[in-house]
Amino acid sequence: MSFIEAIDLVKTYSPKGSPQVRALDGLNLEVQQGSVTALLGPNGAGKTTTVKVLTTLIQPDSGSAFIDGVNVVAEPQAIRRMIGASGQYAAVDQNLTGFENLLMVGKLYHLGTRVARQRATELIELFDLVEAQNRTVKGYSGGMRRRIDLAGALVIRPPVLFLDEPTTGLDPRSRLGLWEVIERLVADGTTVLLTTQYLEEADRLANSISVIDNGQVIAQGTADELKASIGGLRVAVTLVDESQSENARTLLTRFGSGEQAILTGRTLVVPVQDGPHALAAIVSAAAEEGIGLHDAGMRRPTLDDVFLQLTGRSAQTDEAETESAA
């Protein structure tokens, strides 16, 4: 049995004045102990709802879930003693210092003042917040707030950590620093379930990736397995004039390996059999048909290609977060 297991989870919402939303539609998920599993998908795919069910914040309409054999729905208090969670936005008291926030969390968990202070000190050092520990959190940068929030989730040394888009909105340096902390936690045996829209985050951190769309897991495996599953090379071109996109799509599809070229903004991508030959033919045909190319190139599949081929859209999207209605 997997360390975390979700079986046929269903969750629907009925937003006022809107049609019913089926956030989870028979979702199945497995997470192995001591690993990082990434849930990859656009806003509204069901990632956050999955985390809310597994962290006992909401109950599913049907289906079941277990963490280390404990039933999430039947034994929520036991689950809460096992897990730590950090959401998309730092849940800290801005009027307390960083150290005081961690001390407060320790006391809420009934660790006792001495143990809570010791644990707060350890986490302040782990997250490189020693110089800022006595400053109020309202003066922290976004990256520092995210670090203190994650530190709060680790006060009780949970064997399972849920991270719901933990690096959203962070600058590249802060994101890299948080990745390094997560990698150290996993090296020490923590099991992590991570939701993300950042493809490089899933590629860097995850031992296994589950692609979610419309409330279901539609593919799973390692990053390399998912990339290999769609096979072949890709030719990608960026158009000078977006108004030529449909003509360009027809052209690229003609030289592809049987699948329609996918358009994102001004960029078109198509799988091909013989990469160099297809690239040369596409560039030549575009010139003959008067289609202006800003650039053109050949590359191996990426996680975005995986998602595009599976769903017809990008994993990184600005769609409305339908599941946030929960």
ChimeraX attribute file (.defattr): number of C-alpha atoms within 10 A of each C-alpha:
attribute: neighborCount
match mode: 1-to-1
recipient: residues
	/A:1	11
	/A:2	14
	/A:3	17
	/A:4	22
	/A:5	20
	/A:6	21
	/A:7	15
	/A:8	16
	/A:9	23
	/A:10	23
	/A:11	23
	/A:12	18
	/A:13	17
	/A:14	12
	/A:15	12
	/A:16	8
	/A:17	6
	/A:18	8
	/A:19	9
	/A:20	11
	/A:21	17
	/A:22	19
	/A:23	28
	/A:24	29
	/A:25	19
	/A:26	17
	/A:27	23
	/A:28	21
	/A:29	19
	/A:30	18
	/A:31	23
	/A:32	18
	/A:33	19
	/A:34	18
	/A:35	21
	/A:36	24
	/A:37	27
	/A:38	30
	/A:39	29
	/A:40	31
	/A:41	29
	/A:42	25
	/A:43	21
	/A:44	23
	/A:45	26
	/A:46	30
	/A:47	30
	/A:48	25
	/A:49	26
	/A:50	26
	/A:51	21
	/A:52	19
	/A:53	20
	/A:54	28
	/A:55	22
	/A:56	17
	/A:57	14
	/A:58	15
	/A:59	19
	/A:60	21
	/A:61	12
	/A:62	14
	/A:63	17
	/A:64	21
	/A:65	22
	/A:66	21
	/A:67	22
	/A:68	17
	/A:69	12
	/A:70	16
	/A:71	16
	/A:72	24
	/A:73	20
	/A:74	13
	/A:75	12
	/A:76	17
	/A:77	11
	/A:78	13
	/A:79	21
	/A:80	16
	/A:81	14
	/A:82	18
	/A:83	21
	/A:84	23
	/A:85	23
	/A:86	23
	/A:87	21
	/A:88	16
	/A:89	16
	/A:90	19
	/A:91	15
	/A:92	20
	/A:93	15
	/A:94	16
	/A:95	13
	/A:96	17
	/A:97	21
	/A:98	30
	/A:99	22
	/A:100	19
	/A:101	22
	/A:102	28
	/A:103	25
	/A:104	18
	/A:105	20
	/A:106	24
	/A:107	16
	/A:108	11
	/A:109	13
	/A:110	12
	/A:111	16
	/A:112	12
	/A:113	13
	/A:114	12
	/A:115	14
	/A:116	22
	/A:117	19
	/A:118	12
	/A:119	20
	/A:120	26
	/A:121	17
	/A:122	14
	/A:123	22
	/A:124	20
	/A:125	12
	/A:126	14
	/A:127	17
	/A:128	15
	/A:129	18
	/A:130	15
	/A:131	9
	/A:132	16
	/A:133	21
	/A:134	13
	/A:135	17
	/A:136	17
	/A:137	23
	/A:138	15
	/A:139	13
	/A:140	16
	/A:141	12
	/A:142	18
	/A:143	22
	/A:144	21
	/A:145	20
	/A:146	26
	/A:147	27
	/A:148	28
	/A:149	23
	/A:150	27
	/A:151	27
	/A:152	26
	/A:153	22
	/A:154	24
	/A:155	21
	/A:156	19
	/A:157	17
	/A:158	16
	/A:159	20
	/A:160	26
	/A:161	25
	/A:162	24
	/A:163	23
	/A:164	23
	/A:165	22
	/A:166	25
	/A:167	27
	/A:168	17
	/A:169	13
	/A:170	16
	/A:171	11
	/A:172	11
	/A:173	10
	/A:174	17
	/A:175	17
	/A:176	14
	/A:177	15
	/A:178	21
	/A:179	17
	/A:180	12
	/A:181	17
	/A:182	19
	/A:183	17
	/A:184	13
	/A:185	18
	/A:186	19
	/A:187	12
	/A:188	11
	/A:189	13
	/A:190	20
	/A:191	24
	/A:192	29
	/A:193	24
	/A:194	25
	/A:195	28
	/A:196	25
	/A:197	21
	/A:198	18
	/A:199	18
	/A:200	13
	/A:201	19
	/A:202	24
	/A:203	17
	/A:204	11
	/A:205	21
	/A:206	22
	/A:207	17
	/A:208	24
	/A:209	28
	/A:210	26
	/A:211	25
	/A:212	25
	/A:213	25
	/A:214	19
	/A:215	26
	/A:216	22
	/A:217	23
	/A:218	15
	/A:219	16
	/A:220	19
	/A:221	16
	/A:222	17
	/A:223	22
	/A:224	14
	/A:225	13
	/A:226	22
	/A:227	19
	/A:228	14
	/A:229	13
	/A:230	16
	/A:231	15
	/A:232	16
	/A:233	18
	/A:234	26
	/A:235	25
	/A:236	21
	/A:237	24
	/A:238	21
	/A:239	20
	/A:240	15
	/A:241	12
	/A:242	13
	/A:243	11
	/A:244	14
	/A:245	20
	/A:246	13
	/A:247	12
	/A:248	27
	/A:249	18
	/A:250	13
	/A:251	20
	/A:252	30
	/A:253	20
	/A:254	16
	/A:255	23
	/A:256	23
	/A:257	18
	/A:258	12
	/A:259	14
	/A:260	20
	/A:261	27
	/A:262	21
	/A:263	21
	/A:264	14
	/A:265	10
	/A:266	16
	/A:267	21
	/A:268	23
	/A:269	25
	/A:270	26
	/A:271	30
	/A:272	23
	/A:273	15
	/A:274	14
	/A:275	19
	/A:276	13
	/A:277	11
	/A:278	22
	/A:279	22
	/A:280	14
	/A:281	15
	/A:282	21
	/A:283	19
	/A:284	11
	/A:285	16
	/A:286	17
	/A:287	12
	/A:288	9
	/A:289	11
	/A:290	10
	/A:291	19
	/A:292	17
	/A:293	17
	/A:294	12
	/A:295	12
	/A:296	17
	/A:297	15
	/A:298	18
	/A:299	13
	/A:300	14
	/A:301	20
	/A:302	19
	/A:303	22
	/A:304	19
	/A:305	23
	/A:306	23
	/A:307	26
	/A:308	17
	/A:309	18
	/A:310	16
	/A:311	16
	/A:312	15
	/A:313	18
	/A:314	21
	/A:315	25
	/A:316	16
	/A:317	11
	/A:318	9
	/A:319	10
	/A:320	10
	/A:321	13
	/A:322	17
	/A:323	22
	/A:324	12
	/A:325	13
	/A:326	14
